[in-house]
Amino acid sequence: MTGRWYITKHAVDQYIKRFNGASRRHAIDQLVGITRTAEHYDTKPTGLEVYKSGDMTLLVDADQRVITVY
């Protein structure tokens, strides 16, 4: 939980996959930081909110969970 959103296991796994070999702890720390600087970018027809921070994109569902990152 970041205070703003809950970061799902899938989002952490995707971060680790993108940054080959990142530890789970490092991935969580980085994602918490990214959620603090992310700005709303778009809303998908499915209702998912798209946020961007630098070159990172986060998809956030209606329950305020970061469901994936890319």
PDB file of N, CA, C and O in Angstrom:
ATOM      1  N   MET A   1       0.841  -1.174   0.000  1.00  0.00           N
ATOM      2  CA  MET A   1       0.000   0.000   0.000  1.00  0.00           C
ATOM      3  C   MET A   1       0.888   1.240   0.000  1.00  0.00           C
ATOM      4  O   MET A   1       1.832   1.333   0.784  1.00  0.00           O
ATOM      5  N   THR A   2       0.588   2.178  -0.870  1.00  0.00           N
ATOM      6  CA  THR A   2       1.407   3.387  -0.969  1.00  0.00           C
ATOM      7  C   THR A   2       0.741   4.585  -0.296  1.00  0.00           C
ATOM      8  O   THR A   2       1.336   5.660  -0.226  1.00  0.00           O
ATOM      9  N   GLY A   3      -0.457   4.418   0.187  1.00  0.00           N
ATOM     10  CA  GLY A   3      -1.217   5.551   0.699  1.00  0.00           C
ATOM     11  C   GLY A   3      -2.168   6.048  -0.356  1.00  0.00           C
ATOM     12  O   GLY A   3      -3.237   6.574  -0.047  1.00  0.00           O
ATOM     13  N   ARG A   4      -1.774   5.881  -1.611  1.00  0.00           N
ATOM     14  CA  ARG A   4      -2.602   6.294  -2.741  1.00  0.00           C
ATOM     15  C   ARG A   4      -3.196   5.062  -3.417  1.00  0.00           C
ATOM     16  O   ARG A   4      -4.390   5.018  -3.712  1.00  0.00           O
ATOM     17  N   TRP A   5      -2.360   4.080  -3.654  1.00  0.00           N
ATOM     18  CA  TRP A   5      -2.771   2.855  -4.335  1.00  0.00           C
ATOM     19  C   TRP A   5      -2.157   1.635  -3.669  1.00  0.00           C
ATOM     20  O   TRP A   5      -1.163   1.738  -2.951  1.00  0.00           O
ATOM     21  N   TYR A   6      -2.758   0.484  -3.915  1.00  0.00           N
ATOM     22  CA  TYR A   6      -2.204  -0.797  -3.505  1.00  0.00           C
ATOM     23  C   TYR A   6      -1.453  -1.359  -4.713  1.00  0.00           C
ATOM     24  O   TYR A   6      -1.993  -1.373  -5.819  1.00  0.00           O
ATOM     25  N   ILE A   7      -0.229  -1.815  -4.520  1.00  0.00           N
ATOM     26  CA  ILE A   7       0.568  -2.372  -5.617  1.00  0.00           C
ATOM     27  C   ILE A   7       0.408  -3.889  -5.600  1.00  0.00           C
ATOM     28  O   ILE A   7       0.766  -4.539  -4.618  1.00  0.00           O
ATOM     29  N   THR A   8      -0.122  -4.450  -6.669  1.00  0.00           N
ATOM     30  CA  THR A   8      -0.367  -5.891  -6.728  1.00  0.00           C
ATOM     31  C   THR A   8       0.918  -6.669  -6.983  1.00  0.00           C
ATOM     32  O   THR A   8       1.916  -6.122  -7.450  1.00  0.00           O
ATOM     33  N   LYS A   9       0.865  -7.957  -6.663  1.00  0.00           N
ATOM     34  CA  LYS A   9       1.985  -8.858  -6.931  1.00  0.00           C
ATOM     35  C   LYS A   9       2.313  -8.867  -8.421  1.00  0.00           C
ATOM     36  O   LYS A   9       3.483  -8.890  -8.803  1.00  0.00           O
ATOM     37  N   HIS A  10       1.281  -8.849  -9.257  1.00  0.00           N
ATOM     38  CA  HIS A  10       1.509  -8.857 -10.705  1.00  0.00           C
ATOM     39  C   HIS A  10       2.307  -7.628 -11.144  1.00  0.00           C
ATOM     40  O   HIS A  10       3.211  -7.736 -11.972  1.00  0.00           O
ATOM     41  N   ALA A  11       1.973  -6.465 -10.590  1.00  0.00           N
ATOM     42  CA  ALA A  11       2.703  -5.244 -10.943  1.00  0.00           C
ATOM     43  C   ALA A  11       4.171  -5.363 -10.539  1.00  0.00           C
ATOM     44  O   ALA A  11       5.057  -4.954 -11.289  1.00  0.00           O
ATOM     45  N   VAL A  12       4.427  -5.922  -9.358  1.00  0.00           N
ATOM     46  CA  VAL A  12       5.813  -6.114  -8.899  1.00  0.00           C
ATOM     47  C   VAL A  12       6.527  -7.089  -9.840  1.00  0.00           C
ATOM     48  O   VAL A  12       7.666  -6.850 -10.241  1.00  0.00           O
ATOM     49  N   ASP A  13       5.854  -8.184 -10.188  1.00  0.00           N
ATOM     50  CA  ASP A  13       6.451  -9.160 -11.103  1.00  0.00           C
ATOM     51  C   ASP A  13       6.774  -8.546 -12.457  1.00  0.00           C
ATOM     52  O   ASP A  13       7.817  -8.842 -13.039  1.00  0.00           O
ATOM     53  N   GLN A  14       5.900  -7.706 -12.956  1.00  0.00           N
ATOM     54  CA  GLN A  14       6.141  -7.051 -14.247  1.00  0.00           C
ATOM     55  C   GLN A  14       7.325  -6.095 -14.166  1.00  0.00           C
ATOM     56  O   GLN A  14       8.114  -6.003 -15.107  1.00  0.00           O
ATOM     57  N   TYR A  15       7.455  -5.389 -13.055  1.00  0.00           N
ATOM     58  CA  TYR A  15       8.603  -4.503 -12.871  1.00  0.00           C
ATOM     59  C   TYR A  15       9.891  -5.325 -12.883  1.00  0.00           C
ATOM     60  O   TYR A  15      10.863  -4.952 -13.542  1.00  0.00           O
ATOM     61  N   ILE A  16       9.898  -6.432 -12.162  1.00  0.00           N
ATOM     62  CA  ILE A  16      11.086  -7.298 -12.108  1.00  0.00           C
ATOM     63  C   ILE A  16      11.420  -7.828 -13.493  1.00  0.00           C
ATOM     64  O   ILE A  16      12.592  -7.905 -13.860  1.00  0.00           O
ATOM     65  N   LYS A  17      10.405  -8.194 -14.266  1.00  0.00           N
ATOM     66  CA  LYS A  17      10.628  -8.690 -15.627  1.00  0.00           C
ATOM     67  C   LYS A  17      11.226  -7.589 -16.500  1.00  0.00           C
ATOM     68  O   LYS A  17      12.141  -7.842 -17.284  1.00  0.00           O
ATOM     69  N   ARG A  18      10.708  -6.370 -16.363  1.00  0.00           N
ATOM     70  CA  ARG A  18      11.198  -5.256 -17.181  1.00  0.00           C
ATOM     71  C   ARG A  18      12.639  -4.897 -16.830  1.00  0.00           C
ATOM     72  O   ARG A  18      13.455  -4.626 -17.711  1.00  0.00           O
ATOM     73  N   PHE A  19      12.941  -4.898 -15.533  1.00  0.00           N
ATOM     74  CA  PHE A  19      14.287  -4.569 -15.077  1.00  0.00           C
ATOM     75  C   PHE A  19      14.936  -5.866 -14.610  1.00  0.00           C
ATOM     76  O   PHE A  19      15.068  -6.127 -13.415  1.00  0.00           O
ATOM     77  N   ASN A  20      15.323  -6.644 -15.564  1.00  0.00           N
ATOM     78  CA  ASN A  20      15.846  -7.994 -15.379  1.00  0.00           C
ATOM     79  C   ASN A  20      16.731  -8.116 -14.142  1.00  0.00           C
ATOM     80  O   ASN A  20      17.794  -7.502 -14.053  1.00  0.00           O
ATOM     81  N   GLY A  21      16.270  -8.918 -13.197  1.00  0.00           N
ATOM     82  CA  GLY A  21      17.074  -9.210 -12.035  1.00  0.00           C
ATOM     83  C   GLY A  21      16.860  -8.293 -10.843  1.00  0.00           C
ATOM     84  O   GLY A  21      17.529  -8.459  -9.823  1.00  0.00           O
ATOM     85  N   ALA A  22      15.953  -7.333 -10.935  1.00  0.00           N
ATOM     86  CA  ALA A  22      15.686  -6.468  -9.782  1.00  0.00           C
ATOM     87  C   ALA A  22      15.124  -7.328  -8.648  1.00  0.00           C
ATOM     88  O   ALA A  22      14.332  -8.238  -8.891  1.00  0.00           O
ATOM     89  N   SER A  23      15.527  -7.045  -7.433  1.00  0.00           N
ATOM     90  CA  SER A  23      14.981  -7.790  -6.293  1.00  0.00           C
ATOM     91  C   SER A  23      13.545  -7.337  -6.048  1.00  0.00           C
ATOM     92  O   SER A  23      13.156  -6.243  -6.457  1.00  0.00           O
ATOM     93  N   ARG A  24      12.771  -8.171  -5.389  1.00  0.00           N
ATOM     94  CA  ARG A  24      11.376  -7.846  -5.070  1.00  0.00           C
ATOM     95  C   ARG A  24      11.324  -6.582  -4.192  1.00  0.00           C
ATOM     96  O   ARG A  24      10.487  -5.708  -4.421  1.00  0.00           O
ATOM     97  N   ARG A  25      12.197  -6.483  -3.208  1.00  0.00           N
ATOM     98  CA  ARG A  25      12.222  -5.314  -2.319  1.00  0.00           C
ATOM     99  C   ARG A  25      12.523  -4.038  -3.115  1.00  0.00           C
ATOM    100  O   ARG A  25      11.874  -3.011  -2.923  1.00  0.00           O
ATOM    101  N   HIS A  26      13.524  -4.118  -4.020  1.00  0.00           N
ATOM    102  CA  HIS A  26      13.874  -2.963  -4.852  1.00  0.00           C
ATOM    103  C   HIS A  26      12.688  -2.583  -5.745  1.00  0.00           C
ATOM    104  O   HIS A  26      12.373  -1.403  -5.896  1.00  0.00           O
ATOM    105  N   ALA A  27      12.037  -3.587  -6.330  1.00  0.00           N
ATOM    106  CA  ALA A  27      10.895  -3.322  -7.207  1.00  0.00           C
ATOM    107  C   ALA A  27       9.782  -2.601  -6.445  1.00  0.00           C
ATOM    108  O   ALA A  27       9.210  -1.634  -6.946  1.00  0.00           O
ATOM    109  N   ILE A  28       9.481  -3.068  -5.247  1.00  0.00           N
ATOM    110  CA  ILE A  28       8.433  -2.431  -4.451  1.00  0.00           C
ATOM    111  C   ILE A  28       8.818  -0.996  -4.106  1.00  0.00           C
ATOM    112  O   ILE A  28       8.003  -0.083  -4.239  1.00  0.00           O
ATOM    113  N   ASP A  29      10.051  -0.798  -3.665  1.00  0.00           N
ATOM    114  CA  ASP A  29      10.510   0.554  -3.331  1.00  0.00           C
ATOM    115  C   ASP A  29      10.408   1.491  -4.532  1.00  0.00           C
ATOM    116  O   ASP A  29       9.959   2.630  -4.405  1.00  0.00           O
ATOM    117  N   GLN A  30      10.826   1.006  -5.690  1.00  0.00           N
ATOM    118  CA  GLN A  30      10.763   1.828  -6.898  1.00  0.00           C
ATOM    119  C   GLN A  30       9.324   2.128  -7.289  1.00  0.00           C
ATOM    120  O   GLN A  30       9.007   3.257  -7.663  1.00  0.00           O
ATOM    121  N   LEU A  31       8.452   1.132  -7.207  1.00  0.00           N
ATOM    122  CA  LEU A  31       7.046   1.341  -7.569  1.00  0.00           C
ATOM    123  C   LEU A  31       6.365   2.325  -6.628  1.00  0.00           C
ATOM    124  O   LEU A  31       5.546   3.130  -7.069  1.00  0.00           O
ATOM    125  N   VAL A  32       6.687   2.274  -5.352  1.00  0.00           N
ATOM    126  CA  VAL A  32       6.134   3.254  -4.409  1.00  0.00           C
ATOM    127  C   VAL A  32       6.557   4.662  -4.832  1.00  0.00           C
ATOM    128  O   VAL A  32       5.740   5.583  -4.835  1.00  0.00           O
ATOM    129  N   GLY A  33       7.822   4.828  -5.185  1.00  0.00           N
ATOM    130  CA  GLY A  33       8.298   6.128  -5.652  1.00  0.00           C
ATOM    131  C   GLY A  33       7.610   6.573  -6.925  1.00  0.00           C
ATOM    132  O   GLY A  33       7.259   7.743  -7.076  1.00  0.00           O
ATOM    133  N   ILE A  34       7.418   5.638  -7.839  1.00  0.00           N
ATOM    134  CA  ILE A  34       6.759   5.958  -9.110  1.00  0.00           C
ATOM    135  C   ILE A  34       5.320   6.392  -8.872  1.00  0.00           C
ATOM    136  O   ILE A  34       4.842   7.318  -9.527  1.00  0.00           O
ATOM    137  N   THR A  35       4.622   5.741  -7.946  1.00  0.00           N
ATOM    138  CA  THR A  35       3.231   6.122  -7.689  1.00  0.00           C
ATOM    139  C   THR A  35       3.128   7.539  -7.140  1.00  0.00           C
ATOM    140  O   THR A  35       2.102   8.197  -7.310  1.00  0.00           O
ATOM    141  N   ARG A  36       4.164   8.004  -6.496  1.00  0.00           N
ATOM    142  CA  ARG A  36       4.142   9.360  -5.932  1.00  0.00           C
ATOM    143  C   ARG A  36       4.286  10.440  -6.996  1.00  0.00           C
ATOM    144  O   ARG A  36       3.851  11.574  -6.795  1.00  0.00           O
ATOM    145  N   THR A  37       4.892  10.094  -8.123  1.00  0.00           N
ATOM    146  CA  THR A  37       5.117  11.097  -9.171  1.00  0.00           C
ATOM    147  C   THR A  37       4.227  10.890 -10.396  1.00  0.00           C
ATOM    148  O   THR A  37       4.227  11.711 -11.314  1.00  0.00           O
ATOM    149  N   ALA A  38       3.475   9.802 -10.409  1.00  0.00           N
ATOM    150  CA  ALA A  38       2.646   9.478 -11.588  1.00  0.00           C
ATOM    151  C   ALA A  38       1.520  10.494 -11.764  1.00  0.00           C
ATOM    152  O   ALA A  38       0.910  10.964 -10.804  1.00  0.00           O
ATOM    153  N   GLU A  39       1.275  10.809 -13.024  1.00  0.00           N
ATOM    154  CA  GLU A  39       0.199  11.741 -13.374  1.00  0.00           C
ATOM    155  C   GLU A  39      -0.793  11.043 -14.291  1.00  0.00           C
ATOM    156  O   GLU A  39      -0.423  10.213 -15.121  1.00  0.00           O
ATOM    157  N   HIS A  40      -2.059  11.398 -14.122  1.00  0.00           N
ATOM    158  CA  HIS A  40      -3.110  10.781 -14.944  1.00  0.00           C
ATOM    159  C   HIS A  40      -2.857  11.081 -16.416  1.00  0.00           C
ATOM    160  O   HIS A  40      -2.558  12.214 -16.792  1.00  0.00           O
ATOM    161  N   TYR A  41      -2.983  10.051 -17.233  1.00  0.00           N
ATOM    162  CA  TYR A  41      -2.712  10.183 -18.662  1.00  0.00           C
ATOM    163  C   TYR A  41      -3.952   9.888 -19.497  1.00  0.00           C
ATOM    164  O   TYR A  41      -4.216  10.588 -20.474  1.00  0.00           O
ATOM    165  N   ASP A  42      -4.725   8.850 -19.122  1.00  0.00           N
ATOM    166  CA  ASP A  42      -5.850   8.418 -19.947  1.00  0.00           C
ATOM    167  C   ASP A  42      -6.770   7.526 -19.122  1.00  0.00           C
ATOM    168  O   ASP A  42      -6.394   7.034 -18.058  1.00  0.00           O
ATOM    169  N   THR A  43      -7.975   7.329 -19.631  1.00  0.00           N
ATOM    170  CA  THR A  43      -8.901   6.349 -19.081  1.00  0.00           C
ATOM    171  C   THR A  43      -9.282   5.405 -20.205  1.00  0.00           C
ATOM    172  O   THR A  43      -9.771   5.838 -21.248  1.00  0.00           O
ATOM    173  N   LYS A  44      -9.058   4.117 -19.995  1.00  0.00           N
ATOM    174  CA  LYS A  44      -9.385   3.103 -21.000  1.00  0.00           C
ATOM    175  C   LYS A  44     -10.896   2.873 -21.021  1.00  0.00           C
ATOM    176  O   LYS A  44     -11.567   3.132 -20.022  1.00  0.00           O
ATOM    177  N   PRO A  45     -11.449   2.389 -22.146  1.00  0.00           N
ATOM    178  CA  PRO A  45     -12.881   2.086 -22.208  1.00  0.00           C
ATOM    179  C   PRO A  45     -13.318   1.074 -21.134  1.00  0.00           C
ATOM    180  O   PRO A  45     -14.484   1.042 -20.742  1.00  0.00           O
ATOM    181  N   THR A  46     -12.383   0.262 -20.671  1.00  0.00           N
ATOM    182  CA  THR A  46     -12.677  -0.729 -19.631  1.00  0.00           C
ATOM    183  C   THR A  46     -12.780  -0.102 -18.248  1.00  0.00           C
ATOM    184  O   THR A  46     -13.161  -0.776 -17.291  1.00  0.00           O
ATOM    185  N   GLY A  47     -12.447   1.179 -18.131  1.00  0.00           N
ATOM    186  CA  GLY A  47     -12.487   1.877 -16.858  1.00  0.00           C
ATOM    187  C   GLY A  47     -11.140   1.947 -16.165  1.00  0.00           C
ATOM    188  O   GLY A  47     -11.002   2.629 -15.150  1.00  0.00           O
ATOM    189  N   LEU A  48     -10.142   1.248 -16.701  1.00  0.00           N
ATOM    190  CA  LEU A  48      -8.808   1.326 -16.109  1.00  0.00           C
ATOM    191  C   LEU A  48      -8.233   2.716 -16.322  1.00  0.00           C
ATOM    192  O   LEU A  48      -8.355   3.298 -17.400  1.00  0.00           O
ATOM    193  N   GLU A  49      -7.606   3.235 -15.279  1.00  0.00           N
ATOM    194  CA  GLU A  49      -6.954   4.534 -15.359  1.00  0.00           C
ATOM    195  C   GLU A  49      -5.485   4.322 -15.721  1.00  0.00           C
ATOM    196  O   GLU A  49      -4.824   3.442 -15.169  1.00  0.00           O
ATOM    197  N   VAL A  50      -4.984   5.126 -16.643  1.00  0.00           N
ATOM    198  CA  VAL A  50      -3.589   5.042 -17.072  1.00  0.00           C
ATOM    199  C   VAL A  50      -2.850   6.237 -16.474  1.00  0.00           C
ATOM    200  O   VAL A  50      -3.250   7.389 -16.642  1.00  0.00           O
ATOM    201  N   TYR A  51      -1.767   5.929 -15.775  1.00  0.00           N
ATOM    202  CA  TYR A  51      -0.915   6.957 -15.192  1.00  0.00           C
ATOM    203  C   TYR A  51       0.486   6.798 -15.749  1.00  0.00           C
ATOM    204  O   TYR A  51       0.911   5.684 -16.055  1.00  0.00           O
ATOM    205  N   LYS A  52       1.209   7.906 -15.883  1.00  0.00           N
ATOM    206  CA  LYS A  52       2.584   7.862 -16.376  1.00  0.00           C
ATOM    207  C   LYS A  52       3.504   8.607 -15.418  1.00  0.00           C
ATOM    208  O   LYS A  52       3.144   9.617 -14.814  1.00  0.00           O
ATOM    209  N   SER A  53       4.700   8.058 -15.313  1.00  0.00           N
ATOM    210  CA  SER A  53       5.770   8.707 -14.566  1.00  0.00           C
ATOM    211  C   SER A  53       7.046   8.400 -15.324  1.00  0.00           C
ATOM    212  O   SER A  53       7.496   7.254 -15.352  1.00  0.00           O
ATOM    213  N   GLY A  54       7.631   9.415 -15.936  1.00  0.00           N
ATOM    214  CA  GLY A  54       8.797   9.182 -16.789  1.00  0.00           C
ATOM    215  C   GLY A  54       8.419   8.235 -17.915  1.00  0.00           C
ATOM    216  O   GLY A  54       7.437   8.463 -18.621  1.00  0.00           O
ATOM    217  N   ASP A  55       9.197   7.170 -18.085  1.00  0.00           N
ATOM    218  CA  ASP A  55       8.895   6.204 -19.149  1.00  0.00           C
ATOM    219  C   ASP A  55       8.091   5.012 -18.634  1.00  0.00           C
ATOM    220  O   ASP A  55       7.947   4.016 -19.343  1.00  0.00           O
ATOM    221  N   MET A  56       7.569   5.098 -17.418  1.00  0.00           N
ATOM    222  CA  MET A  56       6.815   4.011 -16.818  1.00  0.00           C
ATOM    223  C   MET A  56       5.319   4.303 -16.900  1.00  0.00           C
ATOM    224  O   MET A  56       4.882   5.421 -16.626  1.00  0.00           O
ATOM    225  N   THR A  57       4.542   3.299 -17.276  1.00  0.00           N
ATOM    226  CA  THR A  57       3.090   3.411 -17.354  1.00  0.00           C
ATOM    227  C   THR A  57       2.474   2.463 -16.333  1.00  0.00           C
ATOM    228  O   THR A  57       2.888   1.310 -16.216  1.00  0.00           O
ATOM    229  N   LEU A  58       1.488   2.953 -15.599  1.00  0.00           N
ATOM    230  CA  LEU A  58       0.794   2.151 -14.604  1.00  0.00           C
ATOM    231  C   LEU A  58      -0.676   2.069 -14.967  1.00  0.00           C
ATOM    232  O   LEU A  58      -1.270   3.064 -15.383  1.00  0.00           O
ATOM    233  N   LEU A  59      -1.267   0.895 -14.815  1.00  0.00           N
ATOM    234  CA  LEU A  59      -2.705   0.734 -14.983  1.00  0.00           C
ATOM    235  C   LEU A  59      -3.308   0.522 -13.603  1.00  0.00           C
ATOM    236  O   LEU A  59      -2.882  -0.354 -12.850  1.00  0.00           O
ATOM    237  N   VAL A  60      -4.309   1.340 -13.283  1.00  0.00           N
ATOM    238  CA  VAL A  60      -4.924   1.327 -11.960  1.00  0.00           C
ATOM    239  C   VAL A  60      -6.411   1.024 -12.124  1.00  0.00           C
ATOM    240  O   VAL A  60      -7.097   1.650 -12.932  1.00  0.00           O
ATOM    241  N   ASP A  61      -6.906   0.042 -11.337  1.00  0.00           N
ATOM    242  CA  ASP A  61      -8.314  -0.326 -11.451  1.00  0.00           C
ATOM    243  C   ASP A  61      -9.189   0.520 -10.519  1.00  0.00           C
ATOM    244  O   ASP A  61      -8.694   1.387  -9.799  1.00  0.00           O
ATOM    245  N   ALA A  62     -10.485   0.252 -10.546  1.00  0.00           N
ATOM    246  CA  ALA A  62     -11.443   1.036  -9.760  1.00  0.00           C
ATOM    247  C   ALA A  62     -11.245   0.877  -8.264  1.00  0.00           C
ATOM    248  O   ALA A  62     -11.679   1.730  -7.490  1.00  0.00           O
ATOM    249  N   ASP A  63     -10.591  -0.210  -7.841  1.00  0.00           N
ATOM    250  CA  ASP A  63     -10.315  -0.435  -6.421  1.00  0.00           C
ATOM    251  C   ASP A  63      -8.991   0.180  -5.988  1.00  0.00           C
ATOM    252  O   ASP A  63      -8.493  -0.110  -4.900  1.00  0.00           O
ATOM    253  N   GLN A  64      -8.416   1.037  -6.847  1.00  0.00           N
ATOM    254  CA  GLN A  64      -7.159   1.745  -6.568  1.00  0.00           C
ATOM    255  C   GLN A  64      -5.973   0.797  -6.424  1.00  0.00           C
ATOM    256  O   GLN A  64      -5.080   1.017  -5.607  1.00  0.00           O
ATOM    257  N   ARG A  65      -5.981  -0.275  -7.242  1.00  0.00           N
ATOM    258  CA  ARG A  65      -4.868  -1.213  -7.257  1.00  0.00           C
ATOM    259  C   ARG A  65      -4.060  -1.006  -8.539  1.00  0.00           C
ATOM    260  O   ARG A  65      -4.623  -0.964  -9.633  1.00  0.00           O
ATOM    261  N   VAL A  66      -2.744  -0.879  -8.402  1.00  0.00           N
ATOM    262  CA  VAL A  66      -1.855  -0.867  -9.569  1.00  0.00           C
ATOM    263  C   VAL A  66      -1.796  -2.307 -10.040  1.00  0.00           C
ATOM    264  O   VAL A  66      -1.167  -3.151  -9.402  1.00  0.00           O
ATOM    265  N   ILE A  67      -2.460  -2.590 -11.168  1.00  0.00           N
ATOM    266  CA  ILE A  67      -2.567  -3.980 -11.588  1.00  0.00           C
ATOM    267  C   ILE A  67      -1.423  -4.418 -12.508  1.00  0.00           C
ATOM    268  O   ILE A  67      -1.103  -5.604 -12.584  1.00  0.00           O
ATOM    269  N   THR A  68      -0.816  -3.468 -13.196  1.00  0.00           N
ATOM    270  CA  THR A  68       0.358  -3.799 -14.015  1.00  0.00           C
ATOM    271  C   THR A  68       1.145  -2.552 -14.318  1.00  0.00           C
ATOM    272  O   THR A  68       0.646  -1.434 -14.189  1.00  0.00           O
ATOM    273  N   VAL A  69       2.367  -2.751 -14.716  1.00  0.00           N
ATOM    274  CA  VAL A  69       3.238  -1.648 -15.133  1.00  0.00           C
ATOM    275  C   VAL A  69       3.956  -2.068 -16.412  1.00  0.00           C
ATOM    276  O   VAL A  69       4.221  -3.249 -16.634  1.00  0.00           O
ATOM    277  N   TYR A  70       4.260  -1.091 -17.234  1.00  0.00           N
ATOM    278  CA  TYR A  70       5.073  -1.354 -18.432  1.00  0.00           C
ATOM    279  C   TYR A  70       5.780  -0.100 -18.843  1.00  0.00           C
ATOM    280  O   TYR A  70       6.517  -0.101 -19.829  1.00  0.00           O
TER     281      TYR A  70
END
